[in-house]
Amino acid sequence: MTDHRQAALDYASQHQTEFLNDMAALVAIPSISTDPEAQSDVRRAAEWIAARLESLGMEKVAVMPTAGHPVVYGEWLGAPGKPTVLVYGHYDVQPVDPIELWQSPPFEATVRGENVYGRGTSDMKAQDVAVFSALESIVQTGKLPVNVKFLLEGEEEIGSPSLDQFIIDHKDLLKADAALNPDAGMIGMQYPTITYGLRGLAAFEVRVYGPSSDLHSGMFGGVVHNPAVALAELIAGMHNANGDVLLPGFYDDVRPLSAEERAEFARLPMDAEHFMEMTGVPMLWGEAEYTPLERVGARPTLEINGLLSGFTGQGTKTVLPAQAMAKITCRLVPDQDPEKIYRSLQSYLEQNAPKTIRWELINMHGGPASISDRSSAAVQAMSSALETVWGSKPLFRREGGSIPVVAQMQSILGIESVLTGFGLPDDNLHAPNEKQHLPTWYKGIDALIHFFFNL
């Protein structure tokens, strides 16, 4: 191990309290991107990060405007001939409701046992600060071994609506050899993890219309097709008993799982009992020919996220509703196109909707899936770093969720992302009492130090 690398690791060990204070300072800013009243706080978080980048010696630091919340940029290009890493992160957070379920104030980082609690600790202010802390440890003991750029946004929790155009407009500025994205988390505190695949998303709203207004069910029931029943029948026909999605052409572009990938999935310590314990369901459901992990990481889905129709208050109201609505999202896998899935759902409705109702399909938003090269230099550098710190080879997984920026960087910048992170499955992301496990976080800082030197 080089003297500089060891000196950086020693510095990190000696400054854990200061790193935690940094995290607490960022958590204290209520940067809720979905709340118009928090706009000034979102801006304040961006300015805090910009000041932190300047303290690390980053150059050209700027809080750059977008159509929504700003992007923070910074760079240090003082290692000619060495790789350039584009660090992605976000500084916005989810709302805190229901506030009464928090055991401590959501915007006061509070240490209880081995965890620090607060909104944004795990997702993802602690991950941002882990990168800052690793870089501080390196620059305070020598010179950075690689070039670094930063792209830190304030709209990830609302779907990053401004990021795609920002990357297009600043393609030359963001040019890099690889991206580091520490927003993916770990399977467990003893399981260092690299995420190499993310599912995409296609979101829709289906509206079904019947009579011009709500009707008396006694006078018109049996002669007017109830829109709620019609919608329920349409939804029921979207799957078969095995859990296969029955939209026309839904699976046409699905990339099959290789034997090697299935073997990698089998290494992951998450069996059927794990999912039942995590969810509280009496039995799992879905494509029987795939394991639960394969289903959530590498297979596409169609889910009903919400239903609305008729009278839903207390008591009884014998109404035949005028309309019904369903919110639908499809999780997509590599090679599936959100627009083709929209046309697939449209074809299904055209073929199956009865003549007794009118329907409307609204295409809300979507993004493609992404999959990264596990043999890339950056992934190998992170794999070695995690193994050095945890003493075991990292697990590679395909994540069921979506991080649109990964696909955007692939398609616009032509670079692969290394996805890792040091949050845990029980960190209560987006829920009350969000937390970050501190021993895991400190190990994560060490792993990031090794990553930059390895690369």
JOBEL-V98201 format. One record per residue. N is the residue number from 1. RES is the residue in one letter. NEAR is the number of other C-alpha atoms within 8 Angstrom. D_LAST is the distance of its C-alpha to the last C-alpha in Angstrom with 1 decimal. Layout:
N;RES;NEAR;D_LAST, N;RES;NEAR;D_LAST
This chain:
1;M;4;14.1, 2;T;5;13.8, 3;D;6;16.6, 4;H;9;14.5, 5;R;12;12.5, 6;Q;9;15.9, 7;A;10;17.6, 8;A;14;15.5, 9;L;11;16.3, 10;D;8;19.9, 11;Y;10;20.1, 12;A;13;19.1, 13;S;7;21.7, 14;Q;6;24.3, 15;H;8;23.9, 16;Q;9;24.1, 17;T;6;27.5, 18;E;7;26.4, 19;F;11;23.6, 20;L;8;26.2, 21;N;8;28.6, 22;D;9;26.1, 23;M;13;25.9, 24;A;10;29.7, 25;A;8;30.2, 26;L;10;28.3, 27;V;15;30.1, 28;A;9;33.3, 29;I;11;33.1, 30;P;10;34.8, 31;S;14;32.7, 32;I;13;34.4, 33;S;16;33.6, 34;T;8;36.5, 35;D;8;39.1, 36;P;6;40.7, 37;E;5;42.0, 38;A;11;38.5, 39;Q;12;37.4, 40;S;7;37.6, 41;D;11;35.5, 42;V;17;32.8, 43;R;11;32.8, 44;R;10;32.8, 45;A;13;29.6, 46;A;14;28.0, 47;E;9;29.3, 48;W;9;28.1, 49;I;9;24.5, 50;A;14;24.9, 51;A;8;26.2, 52;R;9;23.4, 53;L;12;20.8, 54;E;10;23.0, 55;S;7;23.1, 56;L;10;19.4, 57;G;7;19.9, 58;M;11;19.0, 59;E;8;21.1, 60;K;7;23.3, 61;V;12;23.5, 62;A;8;26.1, 63;V;11;27.9, 64;M;8;28.5, 65;P;8;31.4, 66;T;10;31.6, 67;A;5;34.7, 68;G;8;34.0, 69;H;14;31.9, 70;P;12;29.5, 71;V;13;25.8, 72;V;15;23.9, 73;Y;14;21.6, 74;G;14;19.7, 75;E;12;17.1, 76;W;10;15.6, 77;L;9;14.8, 78;G;7;15.2, 79;A;9;12.2, 80;P;6;13.8, 81;G;4;12.2, 82;K;8;8.6, 83;P;9;7.3, 84;T;12;9.4, 85;V;13;9.1, 86;L;15;12.7, 87;V;12;13.6, 88;Y;11;16.8, 89;G;12;19.4, 90;H;12;23.2, 91;Y;14;25.6, 92;D;15;28.8, 93;V;13;30.4, 94;Q;11;33.2, 95;P;8;36.8, 96;V;10;38.1, 97;D;7;41.2, 98;P;7;43.1, 99;I;7;42.9, 100;E;5;45.5, 101;L;7;43.2, 102;W;10;40.8, 103;Q;5;41.4, 104;S;9;40.1, 105;P;8;39.6, 106;P;12;36.8, 107;F;10;35.5, 108;E;11;35.8, 109;A;14;32.8, 110;T;8;34.8, 111;V;8;33.7, 112;R;7;35.7, 113;G;4;34.8, 114;E;8;31.0, 115;N;10;30.6, 116;V;13;30.6, 117;Y;16;32.7, 118;G;16;32.8, 119;R;16;32.2, 120;G;13;28.6, 121;T;17;27.3, 122;S;16;25.5, 123;D;12;25.5, 124;M;13;23.4, 125;K;14;24.0, 126;A;13;22.7, 127;Q;15;19.4, 128;D;12;19.2, 129;V;11;20.1, 130;A;14;17.5, 131;V;10;14.8, 132;F;11;17.1, 133;S;11;17.6, 134;A;14;14.1, 135;L;11;13.7, 136;E;9;17.1, 137;S;13;16.4, 138;I;15;13.7, 139;V;10;15.9, 140;Q;8;19.0, 141;T;10;17.9, 142;G;7;16.3, 143;K;7;14.2, 144;L;10;11.1, 145;P;8;8.2, 146;V;14;7.3, 147;N;15;10.2, 148;V;11;11.5, 149;K;14;14.6, 150;F;11;16.7, 151;L;12;19.2, 152;L;12;21.3, 153;E;15;24.6, 154;G;15;27.9, 155;E;15;29.2, 156;E;9;27.1, 157;E;11;30.0, 158;I;8;32.4, 159;G;7;30.5, 160;S;13;28.6, 161;P;8;31.6, 162;S;11;30.4, 163;L;11;26.7, 164;D;10;27.2, 165;Q;7;29.3, 166;F;9;27.0, 167;I;13;24.0, 168;I;8;26.5, 169;D;6;27.9, 170;H;8;24.7, 171;K;10;22.8, 172;D;5;22.0, 173;L;5;21.0, 174;L;10;18.5, 175;K;8;16.9, 176;A;12;13.1, 177;D;10;10.6, 178;A;12;10.1, 179;A;13;11.8, 180;L;11;11.4, 181;N;13;14.9, 182;P;14;15.9, 183;D;11;19.5, 184;A;12;19.9, 185;G;12;20.8, 186;M;15;21.3, 187;I;9;24.2, 188;G;8;25.3, 189;M;8;24.3, 190;Q;5;23.9, 191;Y;11;21.9, 192;P;15;18.2, 193;T;13;17.9, 194;I;14;15.8, 195;T;13;18.1, 196;Y;14;17.8, 197;G;12;21.3, 198;L;16;23.4, 199;R;19;27.1, 200;G;17;28.7, 201;L;15;31.9, 202;A;15;35.4, 203;A;12;37.9, 204;F;13;41.6, 205;E;12;44.9, 206;V;12;48.0, 207;R;11;51.4, 208;V;15;54.7, 209;Y;11;58.0, 210;G;14;61.5, 211;P;10;64.6, 212;S;5;64.7, 213;S;6;64.8, 214;D;10;64.7, 215;L;11;67.8, 216;H;10;70.2, 217;S;9;69.1, 218;G;6;72.7, 219;M;6;74.1, 220;F;10;71.3, 221;G;11;69.5, 222;G;5;70.1, 223;V;5;70.6, 224;V;9;67.4, 225;H;11;64.0, 226;N;11;62.0, 227;P;14;58.7, 228;A;12;57.0, 229;V;8;58.3, 230;A;13;57.3, 231;L;12;53.7, 232;A;8;53.5, 233;E;8;54.7, 234;L;11;52.2, 235;I;8;49.3, 236;A;7;50.7, 237;G;8;50.6, 238;M;9;46.9, 239;H;11;46.1, 240;N;9;47.9, 241;A;5;48.4, 242;N;9;45.2, 243;G;9;43.1, 244;D;9;42.5, 245;V;10;42.5, 246;L;9;45.5, 247;L;10;44.7, 248;P;8;45.4, 249;G;6;42.3, 250;F;10;40.0, 251;Y;5;38.1, 252;D;5;38.3, 253;D;7;34.7, 254;V;11;33.1, 255;R;7;30.4, 256;P;4;31.4, 257;L;7;29.3, 258;S;6;28.4, 259;A;6;29.4, 260;E;6;25.9, 261;E;8;25.1, 262;R;10;28.4, 263;A;8;27.5, 264;E;11;24.3, 265;F;11;26.5, 266;A;7;28.9, 267;R;7;26.3, 268;L;8;26.3, 269;P;5;28.8, 270;M;8;30.7, 271;D;9;34.1, 272;A;9;37.2, 273;E;7;38.5, 274;H;8;35.3, 275;F;11;35.9, 276;M;12;39.6, 277;E;8;39.0, 278;M;6;36.5, 279;T;6;39.0, 280;G;6;42.4, 281;V;7;43.6, 282;P;5;46.2, 283;M;5;44.6, 284;L;8;41.6, 285;W;7;42.2, 286;G;8;40.7, 287;E;9;40.0, 288;A;7;41.2, 289;E;4;39.4, 290;Y;7;36.0, 291;T;9;34.7, 292;P;9;34.4, 293;L;9;30.5, 294;E;11;30.7, 295;R;12;33.2, 296;V;9;31.2, 297;G;13;27.8, 298;A;12;28.8, 299;R;10;32.4, 300;P;11;33.9, 301;T;8;36.5, 302;L;9;39.4, 303;E;7;40.3, 304;I;9;43.1, 305;N;8;41.9, 306;G;7;45.3, 307;L;9;49.0, 308;L;7;51.7, 309;S;10;55.4, 310;G;12;58.9, 311;F;7;60.0, 312;T;5;57.5, 313;G;5;59.4, 314;Q;4;61.5, 315;G;4;64.6, 316;T;5;65.8, 317;K;5;66.2, 318;T;7;67.5, 319;V;10;65.6, 320;L;12;64.6, 321;P;16;61.5, 322;A;14;61.2, 323;Q;13;57.5, 324;A;15;54.5, 325;M;12;50.7, 326;A;13;47.6, 327;K;12;43.9, 328;I;13;41.8, 329;T;12;38.1, 330;C;11;36.4, 331;R;13;32.9, 332;L;16;31.5, 333;V;16;29.2, 334;P;12;27.2, 335;D;9;29.6, 336;Q;12;32.2, 337;D;9;33.4, 338;P;12;34.8, 339;E;6;37.5, 340;K;8;38.6, 341;I;11;38.8, 342;Y;11;41.0, 343;R;8;43.3, 344;S;12;43.3, 345;L;10;44.5, 346;Q;9;47.0, 347;S;10;48.4, 348;Y;10;48.8, 349;L;9;50.8, 350;E;7;52.9, 351;Q;6;53.8, 352;N;7;54.5, 353;A;10;55.6, 354;P;6;59.4, 355;K;5;61.8, 356;T;7;63.0, 357;I;12;60.1, 358;R;8;58.0, 359;W;9;54.2, 360;E;7;51.3, 361;L;9;47.6, 362;I;7;45.3, 363;N;8;41.7, 364;M;8;39.8, 365;H;8;36.1, 366;G;9;33.4, 367;G;10;29.9, 368;P;16;28.3, 369;A;17;26.2, 370;S;12;22.6, 371;I;8;20.6, 372;S;9;16.9, 373;D;8;15.6, 374;R;7;14.6, 375;S;6;13.2, 376;S;7;10.6, 377;A;7;7.1, 378;A;9;6.3, 379;V;11;9.2, 380;Q;10;8.5, 381;A;12;5.4, 382;M;14;8.2, 383;S;11;10.9, 384;S;11;10.0, 385;A;13;9.8, 386;L;14;13.1, 387;E;12;14.6, 388;T;9;14.1, 389;V;9;15.9, 390;W;11;18.5, 391;G;7;19.2, 392;S;9;19.4, 393;K;10;17.5, 394;P;11;16.9, 395;L;11;19.5, 396;F;10;18.9, 397;R;13;21.6, 398;R;11;23.1, 399;E;13;24.4, 400;G;10;27.9, 401;G;8;27.4, 402;S;10;26.3, 403;I;8;23.6, 404;P;12;24.8, 405;V;9;21.9, 406;V;10;19.6, 407;A;11;22.2, 408;Q;11;22.8, 409;M;13;19.3, 410;Q;10;19.5, 411;S;8;23.0, 412;I;9;22.9, 413;L;12;19.5, 414;G;7;18.5, 415;I;11;15.1, 416;E;12;14.0, 417;S;11;13.4, 418;V;16;11.8, 419;L;12;14.9, 420;T;13;15.3, 421;G;13;17.4, 422;F;13;19.6, 423;G;14;23.1, 424;L;13;25.5, 425;P;9;28.2, 426;D;5;31.0, 427;D;10;29.7, 428;N;10;32.5, 429;L;9;30.5, 430;H;8;33.0, 431;A;8;35.7, 432;P;13;37.5, 433;N;13;35.9, 434;E;15;32.3, 435;K;14;30.2, 436;Q;14;26.8, 437;H;11;26.7, 438;L;9;25.6, 439;P;7;24.5, 440;T;9;22.1, 441;W;13;20.9, 442;Y;10;20.4, 443;K;10;18.4, 444;G;11;16.3, 445;I;13;15.6, 446;D;12;14.4, 447;A;13;12.1, 448;L;13;10.5, 449;I;15;10.3, 450;H;11;8.5, 451;F;12;6.1, 452;F;10;5.3, 453;F;9;5.5, 454;N;9;3.8, 455;L;9;0.0
